[in-house]
Amino acid sequence: MNQKWIIARLFLGLLFLAASTGVALAGDPMKGRPLYVEHCSGCHGLNGQPQVAEVPNFKMGQGLMQSDQQMLDFVKRGKLVMPGFKGILTDDQILDIIAHVRTFF
């Protein structure tokens, strides 16, 4: 890995921490993995690399610079090509998925 790539990842990590000013709602990434595979991987890929156009690349940190609450609200309501999951998944299940997705970056 070259030095610029390491610095870029560190910068994005610090940016993520700065953007996460809301209260962490702390899901369980182990519980989130099978839910992610079932409900999300078709578009977002098994490892966070998108399978569909206009989907953020979680492997590169795209879409992860929000608080858990912001991501929870987004997943519940959906946007553009992503359907909302309110009524399909519980808040706790969505938070578990968010915790799993955060392990990609």
Secondary structure, 3 states (H helix, E strand, C coil): CCHHHHHHHHHHHHHHHHHCCCCCCCCCHHHHHHHHHHHCHHHHCCCCCCCCCCCCCHHHCCCCCCCHHHHHHHHHHCECCECCCECCECHHHHHHHHHHHCCCC
